[in-house]
Amino acid sequence: MVKRLMLLIATLLLSLPAWAHKPSDSYLSLSVQNDRVEGQWDIALRDLNDAIGLDADGNGELTWGEVRGKHNEISAYALSRLTLTADQQACPTQVFEHLIDRHTDGAYAVLRFRADCGKAVEPLRVEYHLLFDIDAQHKGLLRLTQGGQTSTAIFSQESPSREFSVAGRSYWHEIIQFVHEGTWHIWLGFDHVLFLLALLLPAVMVRRDNRWQAAGEFSAVCWSVLSIVTAFTVAHSLTLSLAALDVVRLPSRLVESTIAASVVLAGLGNLYPTMMTHRWMVAFGFGLIHGFGFAAVLTDLGLSQDSLLVSLVSFNVGVEIGQLAIVAAFLPLAYLIRRSWSYQRLVLTGGSLAVIAIALVWFTERAFDLQLFPL
Protein backbone atom coordinates (compact mmCIF):
# COMPACT_ATOMS: atom_id res chain seq x y z
CA MET A 1 0.00 0.00 0.00
CA VAL A 2 2.91 2.34 0.77
CA LYS A 3 4.36 1.60 -2.65
CA ARG A 4 1.03 2.40 -4.31
CA LEU A 5 0.75 5.77 -2.58
CA MET A 6 4.38 6.61 -3.30
CA LEU A 7 3.80 5.67 -6.93
CA LEU A 8 0.74 7.96 -7.05
CA ILE A 9 2.69 10.89 -5.59
CA ALA A 10 5.73 10.19 -7.76
CA THR A 11 3.54 10.10 -10.86
CA LEU A 12 2.10 13.49 -9.97
CA LEU A 13 5.49 15.01 -9.23
CA LEU A 14 7.51 13.48 -12.05
CA SER A 15 4.86 14.21 -14.65
CA LEU A 16 5.01 17.93 -13.90
CA PRO A 17 6.53 19.77 -16.83
CA ALA A 18 8.01 23.19 -16.15
CA TRP A 19 4.70 24.98 -16.69
CA ALA A 20 5.52 28.21 -14.96
CA HIS A 21 3.09 30.32 -16.93
CA LYS A 22 -0.54 30.41 -17.94
CA PRO A 23 -1.36 27.63 -20.43
CA SER A 24 -1.62 28.56 -24.09
CA ASP A 25 -4.98 30.01 -25.17
CA SER A 26 -6.21 32.03 -28.11
CA TYR A 27 -9.39 34.12 -28.18
CA LEU A 28 -11.64 33.94 -31.22
CA SER A 29 -14.66 36.23 -31.59
CA LEU A 30 -17.13 35.70 -34.44
CA SER A 31 -20.15 37.80 -35.34
CA VAL A 32 -22.64 36.35 -37.83
CA GLN A 33 -24.16 39.01 -40.08
CA ASN A 34 -26.51 37.57 -42.72
CA ASP A 35 -24.18 36.08 -45.37
CA ARG A 36 -20.84 36.91 -43.78
CA VAL A 37 -18.91 36.46 -40.58
CA GLU A 38 -16.86 39.24 -38.98
CA GLY A 39 -14.08 37.96 -36.79
CA GLN A 40 -11.29 38.89 -34.41
CA TRP A 41 -8.60 36.45 -33.34
CA ASP A 42 -6.17 37.20 -30.49
CA ILE A 43 -3.11 34.91 -30.56
CA ALA A 44 -0.24 35.19 -28.09
CA LEU A 45 2.95 36.51 -29.68
CA ARG A 46 4.97 33.94 -27.74
CA ASP A 47 2.91 31.17 -29.38
CA LEU A 48 3.34 32.67 -32.84
CA ASN A 49 7.06 32.98 -32.20
CA ASP A 50 7.22 29.28 -31.38
CA ALA A 51 5.18 28.42 -34.48
CA ILE A 52 6.69 30.60 -37.20
CA GLY A 53 9.57 32.51 -35.59
CA LEU A 54 8.92 36.22 -35.12
CA ASP A 55 12.19 37.12 -33.39
CA ALA A 56 14.26 38.02 -36.46
CA ASP A 57 17.45 39.02 -34.62
CA GLY A 58 17.20 36.23 -32.03
CA ASN A 59 17.68 38.53 -29.05
CA GLY A 60 14.67 37.14 -27.18
CA GLU A 61 12.67 40.37 -27.44
CA LEU A 62 9.92 41.02 -29.99
CA THR A 63 9.52 44.47 -31.52
CA TRP A 64 6.61 45.94 -33.46
CA GLY A 65 8.81 46.01 -36.56
CA GLU A 66 9.54 42.28 -36.29
CA VAL A 67 5.84 41.49 -35.88
CA ARG A 68 4.82 43.84 -38.71
CA GLY A 69 7.33 42.21 -41.03
CA LYS A 70 5.60 38.87 -40.43
CA HIS A 71 2.00 40.04 -40.97
CA ASN A 72 1.50 38.04 -44.16
CA GLU A 73 3.04 34.94 -42.63
CA ILE A 74 0.93 35.32 -39.48
CA SER A 75 -2.24 35.63 -41.58
CA ALA A 76 -1.37 32.61 -43.71
CA TYR A 77 -0.47 30.50 -40.69
CA ALA A 78 -3.60 31.38 -38.71
CA LEU A 79 -6.13 31.11 -41.54
CA SER A 80 -4.72 27.77 -42.65
CA ARG A 81 -5.79 26.45 -39.26
CA LEU A 82 -9.30 27.93 -39.16
CA THR A 83 -12.15 26.85 -41.43
CA LEU A 84 -15.61 28.42 -41.40
CA THR A 85 -18.34 26.55 -43.26
CA ALA A 86 -21.94 27.56 -43.96
CA ASP A 87 -24.31 24.85 -45.16
CA GLN A 88 -21.31 22.61 -46.03
CA GLN A 89 -19.70 25.33 -48.17
CA ALA A 90 -16.40 26.83 -47.04
CA CYS A 91 -16.44 30.60 -46.53
CA PRO A 92 -13.38 32.35 -48.06
CA THR A 93 -11.66 34.25 -45.27
CA GLN A 94 -9.33 37.26 -45.44
CA VAL A 95 -7.50 39.28 -42.79
CA PHE A 96 -7.98 43.03 -43.26
CA GLU A 97 -6.25 44.44 -40.17
CA HIS A 98 -3.41 43.57 -37.77
CA LEU A 99 -3.22 45.02 -34.25
CA ILE A 100 -1.43 44.35 -30.96
CA ASP A 101 -3.23 44.03 -27.63
CA ARG A 102 -2.25 43.06 -24.10
CA HIS A 103 -4.00 40.32 -22.14
CA THR A 104 -3.39 39.26 -18.55
CA ASP A 105 -0.45 37.09 -19.61
CA GLY A 106 1.30 39.26 -22.21
CA ALA A 107 1.13 40.69 -25.72
CA TYR A 108 -1.16 39.23 -28.38
CA ALA A 109 -1.39 39.66 -32.13
CA VAL A 110 -4.92 40.69 -33.09
CA LEU A 111 -6.18 39.57 -36.50
CA ARG A 112 -9.40 41.16 -37.74
CA PHE A 113 -10.90 39.23 -40.62
CA ARG A 114 -14.01 38.72 -42.71
CA ALA A 115 -15.48 35.52 -44.14
CA ASP A 116 -17.88 35.87 -47.09
CA CYS A 117 -20.17 32.88 -47.35
CA GLY A 118 -22.33 33.98 -50.32
CA LYS A 119 -25.52 32.81 -48.61
CA ALA A 120 -27.26 33.08 -45.27
CA VAL A 121 -25.07 31.51 -42.60
CA GLU A 122 -27.14 28.62 -41.24
CA PRO A 123 -25.70 26.53 -39.76
CA LEU A 124 -22.12 27.65 -39.10
CA ARG A 125 -19.39 25.07 -38.63
CA VAL A 126 -16.06 26.09 -37.12
CA GLU A 127 -12.95 23.91 -37.43
CA TYR A 128 -10.00 25.00 -35.32
CA HIS A 129 -6.48 23.52 -35.52
CA LEU A 130 -4.18 26.30 -34.28
CA LEU A 131 -0.98 25.20 -32.48
CA PHE A 132 -2.15 21.67 -31.75
CA ASP A 133 0.88 20.29 -33.60
CA ILE A 134 3.30 22.00 -31.19
CA ASP A 135 1.21 22.27 -28.01
CA ALA A 136 -1.28 19.51 -27.31
CA GLN A 137 -2.73 21.46 -24.36
CA HIS A 138 -3.54 24.60 -26.36
CA LYS A 139 -7.14 25.81 -26.21
CA GLY A 140 -9.15 28.07 -28.47
CA LEU A 141 -11.84 30.05 -26.63
CA LEU A 142 -14.68 31.11 -28.89
CA ARG A 143 -17.30 33.82 -28.43
CA LEU A 144 -19.97 33.68 -31.13
CA THR A 145 -22.51 36.50 -31.50
CA GLN A 146 -25.61 35.81 -33.57
CA GLY A 147 -28.94 37.57 -33.60
CA GLY A 148 -28.27 39.41 -30.35
CA GLN A 149 -27.28 36.22 -28.51
CA THR A 150 -23.83 35.09 -27.46
CA SER A 151 -22.64 31.49 -27.43
CA THR A 152 -19.34 30.12 -26.19
CA ALA A 153 -17.20 27.12 -26.99
CA ILE A 154 -13.72 25.79 -26.27
CA PHE A 155 -11.68 24.06 -28.94
CA SER A 156 -9.02 21.52 -28.01
CA GLN A 157 -7.01 18.85 -29.75
CA GLU A 158 -9.66 16.32 -28.72
CA SER A 159 -12.54 18.58 -29.82
CA PRO A 160 -11.37 20.75 -32.75
CA SER A 161 -14.71 21.40 -34.45
CA ARG A 162 -18.20 22.57 -33.57
CA GLU A 163 -21.39 23.33 -35.45
CA PHE A 164 -23.66 26.19 -34.38
CA SER A 165 -27.27 26.81 -35.29
CA VAL A 166 -27.69 30.53 -35.87
CA ALA A 167 -31.38 30.15 -35.07
CA GLY A 168 -30.82 28.69 -31.63
CA ARG A 169 -28.39 28.23 -28.77
CA SER A 170 -27.50 25.18 -26.70
CA TYR A 171 -26.93 26.12 -23.07
CA TRP A 172 -26.55 22.44 -22.22
CA HIS A 173 -23.61 22.03 -24.61
CA GLU A 174 -21.93 25.11 -23.11
CA ILE A 175 -22.42 23.77 -19.59
CA ILE A 176 -20.88 20.40 -20.48
CA GLN A 177 -17.91 22.09 -22.15
CA PHE A 178 -17.09 24.38 -19.25
CA VAL A 179 -17.56 21.63 -16.63
CA HIS A 180 -15.11 19.55 -18.67
CA GLU A 181 -12.67 22.47 -18.90
CA GLY A 182 -12.89 23.19 -15.17
CA THR A 183 -12.11 19.55 -14.35
CA TRP A 184 -9.14 19.40 -16.68
CA HIS A 185 -7.95 22.82 -15.55
CA ILE A 186 -7.45 21.33 -12.08
CA TRP A 187 -5.84 18.13 -13.32
CA LEU A 188 -3.51 19.96 -15.69
CA GLY A 189 -3.05 23.02 -13.46
CA PHE A 190 -0.20 21.42 -11.59
CA ASP A 191 0.34 24.32 -9.20
CA HIS A 192 -3.22 23.89 -7.92
CA VAL A 193 -2.71 20.12 -7.67
CA LEU A 194 0.52 20.57 -5.70
CA PHE A 195 -1.12 23.01 -3.31
CA LEU A 196 -3.99 20.61 -2.67
CA LEU A 197 -1.55 17.71 -2.26
CA ALA A 198 0.53 19.69 0.24
CA LEU A 199 -2.61 20.30 2.32
CA LEU A 200 -3.66 16.64 2.11
CA LEU A 201 -0.32 15.07 3.10
CA PRO A 202 -0.78 15.69 6.88
CA ALA A 203 -4.55 15.15 6.78
CA VAL A 204 -4.29 11.59 8.17
CA MET A 205 -1.99 12.70 10.98
CA VAL A 206 -2.52 14.71 14.17
CA ARG A 207 -0.02 16.78 16.11
CA ARG A 208 0.54 15.63 19.71
CA ASP A 209 3.49 16.27 22.00
CA ASN A 210 5.24 18.19 19.24
CA ARG A 211 5.24 15.26 16.83
CA TRP A 212 3.04 13.74 14.17
CA GLN A 213 0.89 10.75 15.13
CA ALA A 214 -1.63 8.69 13.19
CA ALA A 215 -5.15 10.10 13.19
CA GLY A 216 -8.03 8.11 14.64
CA GLU A 217 -11.39 7.54 12.95
CA PHE A 218 -11.68 7.93 9.20
CA SER A 219 -14.79 10.06 9.68
CA ALA A 220 -12.78 12.61 11.69
CA VAL A 221 -10.15 12.68 8.94
CA CYS A 222 -12.87 13.23 6.32
CA TRP A 223 -14.36 16.12 8.30
CA SER A 224 -10.92 17.71 8.57
CA VAL A 225 -10.33 17.36 4.83
CA LEU A 226 -13.86 18.62 4.15
CA SER A 227 -13.15 21.79 6.11
CA ILE A 228 -9.95 22.38 4.14
CA VAL A 229 -11.49 21.71 0.72
CA THR A 230 -14.62 23.72 1.56
CA ALA A 231 -12.55 26.72 2.69
CA PHE A 232 -10.45 26.53 -0.46
CA THR A 233 -13.59 26.19 -2.61
CA VAL A 234 -15.42 29.13 -1.02
CA ALA A 235 -12.35 31.35 -1.32
CA HIS A 236 -11.46 30.60 -4.93
CA SER A 237 -15.13 30.76 -5.96
CA LEU A 238 -15.29 34.27 -4.52
CA THR A 239 -12.25 35.63 -6.34
CA LEU A 240 -13.01 33.63 -9.49
CA SER A 241 -16.36 35.41 -9.64
CA LEU A 242 -14.90 38.84 -8.89
CA ALA A 243 -12.16 38.44 -11.49
CA ALA A 244 -14.41 36.96 -14.17
CA LEU A 245 -16.91 39.79 -13.65
CA ASP A 246 -13.98 42.24 -13.94
CA VAL A 247 -14.65 43.68 -10.48
CA VAL A 248 -11.06 42.94 -9.41
CA ARG A 249 -8.14 42.22 -11.72
CA LEU A 250 -4.54 41.54 -10.74
CA PRO A 251 -1.49 41.22 -13.01
CA SER A 252 -1.01 37.67 -14.22
CA ARG A 253 2.65 37.61 -13.20
CA LEU A 254 1.79 38.65 -9.63
CA VAL A 255 -0.97 36.03 -9.36
CA GLU A 256 1.16 33.21 -10.77
CA SER A 257 4.11 34.09 -8.53
CA THR A 258 1.90 34.23 -5.44
CA ILE A 259 0.32 30.88 -6.28
CA ALA A 260 3.79 29.33 -6.50
CA ALA A 261 4.71 30.96 -3.18
CA SER A 262 1.55 29.53 -1.59
CA VAL A 263 2.64 26.03 -2.61
CA VAL A 264 6.07 26.59 -1.05
CA LEU A 265 4.51 27.81 2.22
CA ALA A 266 2.02 24.92 2.29
CA GLY A 267 4.91 22.45 1.96
CA LEU A 268 6.94 24.24 4.66
CA GLY A 269 3.89 24.10 6.91
CA ASN A 270 4.12 20.30 6.85
CA LEU A 271 7.77 20.39 7.94
CA TYR A 272 7.23 23.16 10.51
CA PRO A 273 3.64 22.68 11.71
CA THR A 274 3.71 25.68 14.05
CA MET A 275 3.62 27.86 10.90
CA MET A 276 0.10 26.71 10.10
CA THR A 277 -2.04 25.76 13.06
CA HIS A 278 -5.44 26.27 11.42
CA ARG A 279 -5.09 24.66 8.01
CA TRP A 280 -8.61 25.51 6.85
CA MET A 281 -7.79 29.20 7.37
CA VAL A 282 -4.60 28.76 5.36
CA ALA A 283 -6.60 27.04 2.61
CA PHE A 284 -9.07 29.92 2.58
CA GLY A 285 -6.39 32.59 2.46
CA PHE A 286 -4.45 31.03 -0.39
CA GLY A 287 -7.67 29.99 -2.12
CA LEU A 288 -8.38 33.68 -2.68
CA ILE A 289 -5.22 33.92 -4.77
CA HIS A 290 -5.81 30.64 -6.61
CA GLY A 291 -9.22 31.96 -7.68
CA PHE A 292 -7.51 34.62 -9.77
CA GLY A 293 -5.52 31.84 -11.44
CA PHE A 294 -8.73 29.96 -12.30
CA ALA A 295 -10.24 33.16 -13.66
CA ALA A 296 -7.41 33.67 -16.16
CA VAL A 297 -9.07 31.24 -18.56
CA LEU A 298 -12.33 33.25 -18.53
CA THR A 299 -11.52 36.93 -18.06
CA ASP A 300 -9.94 37.52 -21.45
CA LEU A 301 -12.84 35.98 -23.37
CA GLY A 302 -15.14 38.99 -22.82
CA LEU A 303 -18.43 37.10 -22.53
CA SER A 304 -21.83 38.72 -22.22
CA GLN A 305 -23.47 38.62 -18.78
CA ASP A 306 -25.72 35.63 -19.50
CA SER A 307 -22.91 33.64 -21.11
CA LEU A 308 -20.52 34.60 -18.33
CA LEU A 309 -22.90 33.31 -15.66
CA VAL A 310 -23.31 29.95 -17.41
CA SER A 311 -19.58 29.67 -18.05
CA LEU A 312 -18.61 30.75 -14.53
CA VAL A 313 -20.92 28.35 -12.70
CA SER A 314 -20.13 25.44 -15.01
CA PHE A 315 -16.37 26.00 -14.86
CA ASN A 316 -16.49 26.19 -11.06
CA VAL A 317 -18.46 22.93 -10.87
CA GLY A 318 -15.79 21.31 -13.02
CA VAL A 319 -13.05 22.60 -10.70
CA GLU A 320 -14.81 21.02 -7.71
CA ILE A 321 -15.19 17.70 -9.51
CA GLY A 322 -11.47 17.74 -10.28
CA GLN A 323 -10.60 18.50 -6.65
CA LEU A 324 -12.86 15.78 -5.26
CA ALA A 325 -11.36 13.24 -7.67
CA ILE A 326 -7.87 14.02 -6.33
CA VAL A 327 -9.05 13.74 -2.73
CA ALA A 328 -10.84 10.45 -3.46
CA ALA A 329 -7.71 8.99 -5.06
CA PHE A 330 -5.31 10.08 -2.31
CA LEU A 331 -7.12 10.02 1.03
CA PRO A 332 -8.12 6.32 1.39
CA LEU A 333 -4.61 5.12 0.54
CA ALA A 334 -3.02 7.64 2.91
CA TYR A 335 -5.38 6.62 5.72
CA LEU A 336 -4.57 2.93 5.34
CA ILE A 337 -0.80 3.44 5.72
CA ARG A 338 -0.82 6.34 8.16
CA ARG A 339 0.55 4.19 11.02
CA SER A 340 3.56 2.90 9.07
CA TRP A 341 6.97 4.45 9.78
CA SER A 342 7.35 5.16 6.06
CA TYR A 343 4.34 7.47 5.85
CA GLN A 344 5.77 10.23 8.02
CA ARG A 345 9.32 9.87 6.70
CA LEU A 346 8.80 9.08 3.02
CA VAL A 347 5.34 10.34 2.16
CA LEU A 348 4.83 13.35 4.45
CA THR A 349 8.42 14.59 4.72
CA GLY A 350 9.69 13.43 1.34
CA GLY A 351 6.55 14.50 -0.48
CA SER A 352 6.61 17.93 1.16
CA LEU A 353 10.28 18.45 0.23
CA ALA A 354 9.51 17.53 -3.39
CA VAL A 355 6.55 19.92 -3.47
CA ILE A 356 8.70 22.74 -2.06
CA ALA A 357 11.48 22.13 -4.60
CA ILE A 358 9.13 22.19 -7.60
CA ALA A 359 7.24 25.23 -6.34
CA LEU A 360 10.52 27.12 -5.75
CA VAL A 361 11.44 26.54 -9.39
CA TRP A 362 8.03 27.84 -10.46
CA PHE A 363 8.31 30.88 -8.19
CA THR A 364 11.75 31.76 -9.56
CA GLU A 365 10.58 31.43 -13.15
CA ARG A 366 7.40 33.40 -12.63
CA ALA A 367 8.71 36.16 -10.38
CA PHE A 368 11.84 36.84 -12.43
CA ASP A 369 10.48 35.88 -15.87
CA LEU A 370 13.05 33.13 -16.37
CA GLN A 371 12.92 29.69 -17.93
CA LEU A 372 15.12 27.40 -15.85
CA PHE A 373 14.03 24.17 -17.51
CA PRO A 374 13.12 24.88 -21.17
CA LEU A 375 10.90 22.22 -22.73
C-alpha positions in Angstrom: 0.0 0.0 0.0 2.9 2.3 0.8 4.4 1.6 -2.7 1.0 2.4 -4.3 0.7 5.8 -2.6 4.4 6.6 -3.3 3.8 5.7 -6.9 0.7 8.0 -7.0 2.7 10.9 -5.6 5.7 10.2 -7.8 3.5 10.1 -10.9 2.1 13.5 -10.0 5.5 15.0 -9.2 7.5 13.5 -12.1 4.9 14.2 -14.7 5.0 17.9 -13.9 6.5 19.8 -16.8 8.0 23.2 -16.1 4.7 25.0 -16.7 5.5 28.2 -15.0 3.1 30.3 -16.9 -0.5 30.4 -17.9 -1.4 27.6 -20.4 -1.6 28.6 -24.1 -5.0 30.0 -25.2 -6.2 32.0 -28.1 -9.4 34.1 -28.2 -11.6 33.9 -31.2 -14.7 36.2 -31.6 -17.1 35.7 -34.4 -20.2 37.8 -35.3 -22.6 36.4 -37.8 -24.2 39.0 -40.1 -26.5 37.6 -42.7 -24.2 36.1 -45.4 -20.8 36.9 -43.8 -18.9 36.5 -40.6 -16.9 39.2 -39.0 -14.1 38.0 -36.8 -11.3 38.9 -34.4 -8.6 36.5 -33.3 -6.2 37.2 -30.5 -3.1 34.9 -30.6 -0.2 35.2 -28.1 3.0 36.5 -29.7 5.0 33.9 -27.7 2.9 31.2 -29.4 3.3 32.7 -32.8 7.1 33.0 -32.2 7.2 29.3 -31.4 5.2 28.4 -34.5 6.7 30.6 -37.2 9.6 32.5 -35.6 8.9 36.2 -35.1 12.2 37.1 -33.4 14.3 38.0 -36.5 17.4 39.0 -34.6 17.2 36.2 -32.0 17.7 38.5 -29.0 14.7 37.1 -27.2 12.7 40.4 -27.4 9.9 41.0 -30.0 9.5 44.5 -31.5 6.6 45.9 -33.5 8.8 46.0 -36.6 9.5 42.3 -36.3 5.8 41.5 -35.9 4.8 43.8 -38.7 7.3 42.2 -41.0 5.6 38.9 -40.4 2.0 40.0 -41.0 1.5 38.0 -44.2 3.0 34.9 -42.6 0.9 35.3 -39.5 -2.2 35.6 -41.6 -1.4 32.6 -43.7 -0.5 30.5 -40.7 -3.6 31.4 -38.7 -6.1 31.1 -41.5 -4.7 27.8 -42.7 -5.8 26.5 -39.3 -9.3 27.9 -39.2 -12.1 26.9 -41.4 -15.6 28.4 -41.4 -18.3 26.6 -43.3 -21.9 27.6 -44.0 -24.3 24.9 -45.2 -21.3 22.6 -46.0 -19.7 25.3 -48.2 -16.4 26.8 -47.0 -16.4 30.6 -46.5 -13.4 32.4 -48.1 -11.7 34.3 -45.3 -9.3 37.3 -45.4 -7.5 39.3 -42.8 -8.0 43.0 -43.3 -6.2 44.4 -40.2 -3.4 43.6 -37.8 -3.2 45.0 -34.3 -1.4 44.3 -31.0 -3.2 44.0 -27.6 -2.2 43.1 -24.1 -4.0 40.3 -22.1 -3.4 39.3 -18.5 -0.4 37.1 -19.6 1.3 39.3 -22.2 1.1 40.7 -25.7 -1.2 39.2 -28.4 -1.4 39.7 -32.1 -4.9 40.7 -33.1 -6.2 39.6 -36.5 -9.4 41.2 -37.7 -10.9 39.2 -40.6 -14.0 38.7 -42.7 -15.5 35.5 -44.1 -17.9 35.9 -47.1 -20.2 32.9 -47.3 -22.3 34.0 -50.3 -25.5 32.8 -48.6 -27.3 33.1 -45.3 -25.1 31.5 -42.6 -27.1 28.6 -41.2 -25.7 26.5 -39.8 -22.1 27.7 -39.1 -19.4 25.1 -38.6 -16.1 26.1 -37.1 -13.0 23.9 -37.4 -10.0 25.0 -35.3 -6.5 23.5 -35.5 -4.2 26.3 -34.3 -1.0 25.2 -32.5 -2.2 21.7 -31.8 0.9 20.3 -33.6 3.3 22.0 -31.2 1.2 22.3 -28.0 -1.3 19.5 -27.3 -2.7 21.5 -24.4 -3.5 24.6 -26.4 -7.1 25.8 -26.2 -9.2 28.1 -28.5 -11.8 30.0 -26.6 -14.7 31.1 -28.9 -17.3 33.8 -28.4 -20.0 33.7 -31.1 -22.5 36.5 -31.5 -25.6 35.8 -33.6 -28.9 37.6 -33.6 -28.3 39.4 -30.4 -27.3 36.2 -28.5 -23.8 35.1 -27.5 -22.6 31.5 -27.4 -19.3 30.1 -26.2 -17.2 27.1 -27.0 -13.7 25.8 -26.3 -11.7 24.1 -28.9 -9.0 21.5 -28.0 -7.0 18.8 -29.8 -9.7 16.3 -28.7 -12.5 18.6 -29.8 -11.4 20.7 -32.7 -14.7 21.4 -34.5 -18.2 22.6 -33.6 -21.4 23.3 -35.5 -23.7 26.2 -34.4 -27.3 26.8 -35.3 -27.7 30.5 -35.9 -31.4 30.2 -35.1 -30.8 28.7 -31.6 -28.4 28.2 -28.8 -27.5 25.2 -26.7 -26.9 26.1 -23.1 -26.6 22.4 -22.2 -23.6 22.0 -24.6 -21.9 25.1 -23.1 -22.4 23.8 -19.6 -20.9 20.4 -20.5 -17.9 22.1 -22.1 -17.1 24.4 -19.2 -17.6 21.6 -16.6 -15.1 19.6 -18.7 -12.7 22.5 -18.9 -12.9 23.2 -15.2 -12.1 19.5 -14.3 -9.1 19.4 -16.7 -7.9 22.8 -15.5 -7.4 21.3 -12.1 -5.8 18.1 -13.3 -3.5 20.0 -15.7 -3.0 23.0 -13.5 -0.2 21.4 -11.6 0.3 24.3 -9.2 -3.2 23.9 -7.9 -2.7 20.1 -7.7 0.5 20.6 -5.7 -1.1 23.0 -3.3 -4.0 20.6 -2.7 -1.5 17.7 -2.3 0.5 19.7 0.2 -2.6 20.3 2.3 -3.7 16.6 2.1 -0.3 15.1 3.1 -0.8 15.7 6.9 -4.6 15.1 6.8 -4.3 11.6 8.2 -2.0 12.7 11.0 -2.5 14.7 14.2 0.0 16.8 16.1 0.5 15.6 19.7 3.5 16.3 22.0 5.2 18.2 19.2 5.2 15.3 16.8 3.0 13.7 14.2 0.9 10.8 15.1 -1.6 8.7 13.2 -5.2 10.1 13.2 -8.0 8.1 14.6 -11.4 7.5 13.0 -11.7 7.9 9.2 -14.8 10.1 9.7 -12.8 12.6 11.7 -10.2 12.7 8.9 -12.9 13.2 6.3 -14.4 16.1 8.3 -10.9 17.7 8.6 -10.3 17.4 4.8 -13.9 18.6 4.2 -13.1 21.8 6.1 -10.0 22.4 4.1 -11.5 21.7 0.7 -14.6 23.7 1.6 -12.6 26.7 2.7 -10.5 26.5 -0.5 -13.6 26.2 -2.6 -15.4 29.1 -1.0 -12.4 31.4 -1.3 -11.5 30.6 -4.9 -15.1 30.8 -6.0 -15.3 34.3 -4.5 -12.2 35.6 -6.3 -13.0 33.6 -9.5 -16.4 35.4 -9.6 -14.9 38.8 -8.9 -12.2 38.4 -11.5 -14.4 37.0 -14.2 -16.9 39.8 -13.7 -14.0 42.2 -13.9 -14.6 43.7 -10.5 -11.1 42.9 -9.4 -8.1 42.2 -11.7 -4.5 41.5 -10.7 -1.5 41.2 -13.0 -1.0 37.7 -14.2 2.7 37.6 -13.2 1.8 38.6 -9.6 -1.0 36.0 -9.4 1.2 33.2 -10.8 4.1 34.1 -8.5 1.9 34.2 -5.4 0.3 30.9 -6.3 3.8 29.3 -6.5 4.7 31.0 -3.2 1.5 29.5 -1.6 2.6 26.0 -2.6 6.1 26.6 -1.0 4.5 27.8 2.2 2.0 24.9 2.3 4.9 22.5 2.0 6.9 24.2 4.7 3.9 24.1 6.9 4.1 20.3 6.8 7.8 20.4 7.9 7.2 23.2 10.5 3.6 22.7 11.7 3.7 25.7 14.0 3.6 27.9 10.9 0.1 26.7 10.1 -2.0 25.8 13.1 -5.4 26.3 11.4 -5.1 24.7 8.0 -8.6 25.5 6.9 -7.8 29.2 7.4 -4.6 28.8 5.4 -6.6 27.0 2.6 -9.1 29.9 2.6 -6.4 32.6 2.5 -4.5 31.0 -0.4 -7.7 30.0 -2.1 -8.4 33.7 -2.7 -5.2 33.9 -4.8 -5.8 30.6 -6.6 -9.2 32.0 -7.7 -7.5 34.6 -9.8 -5.5 31.8 -11.4 -8.7 30.0 -12.3 -10.2 33.2 -13.7 -7.4 33.7 -16.2 -9.1 31.2 -18.6 -12.3 33.2 -18.5 -11.5 36.9 -18.1 -9.9 37.5 -21.5 -12.8 36.0 -23.4 -15.1 39.0 -22.8 -18.4 37.1 -22.5 -21.8 38.7 -22.2 -23.5 38.6 -18.8 -25.7 35.6 -19.5 -22.9 33.6 -21.1 -20.5 34.6 -18.3 -22.9 33.3 -15.7 -23.3 29.9 -17.4 -19.6 29.7 -18.0 -18.6 30.8 -14.5 -20.9 28.4 -12.7 -20.1 25.4 -15.0 -16.4 26.0 -14.9 -16.5 26.2 -11.1 -18.5 22.9 -10.9 -15.8 21.3 -13.0 -13.0 22.6 -10.7 -14.8 21.0 -7.7 -15.2 17.7 -9.5 -11.5 17.7 -10.3 -10.6 18.5 -6.6 -12.9 15.8 -5.3 -11.4 13.2 -7.7 -7.9 14.0 -6.3 -9.1 13.7 -2.7 -10.8 10.5 -3.5 -7.7 9.0 -5.1 -5.3 10.1 -2.3 -7.1 10.0 1.0 -8.1 6.3 1.4 -4.6 5.1 0.5 -3.0 7.6 2.9 -5.4 6.6 5.7 -4.6 2.9 5.3 -0.8 3.4 5.7 -0.8 6.3 8.2 0.6 4.2 11.0 3.6 2.9 9.1 7.0 4.5 9.8 7.4 5.2 6.1 4.3 7.5 5.8 5.8 10.2 8.0 9.3 9.9 6.7 8.8 9.1 3.0 5.3 10.3 2.2 4.8 13.3 4.5 8.4 14.6 4.7 9.7 13.4 1.3 6.6 14.5 -0.5 6.6 17.9 1.2 10.3 18.5 0.2 9.5 17.5 -3.4 6.5 19.9 -3.5 8.7 22.7 -2.1 11.5 22.1 -4.6 9.1 22.2 -7.6 7.2 25.2 -6.3 10.5 27.1 -5.7 11.4 26.5 -9.4 8.0 27.8 -10.5 8.3 30.9 -8.2 11.8 31.8 -9.6 10.6 31.4 -13.2 7.4 33.4 -12.6 8.7 36.2 -10.4 11.8 36.8 -12.4 10.5 35.9 -15.9 13.1 33.1 -16.4 12.9 29.7 -17.9 15.1 27.4 -15.8 14.0 24.2 -17.5 13.1 24.9 -21.2 10.9 22.2 -22.7 
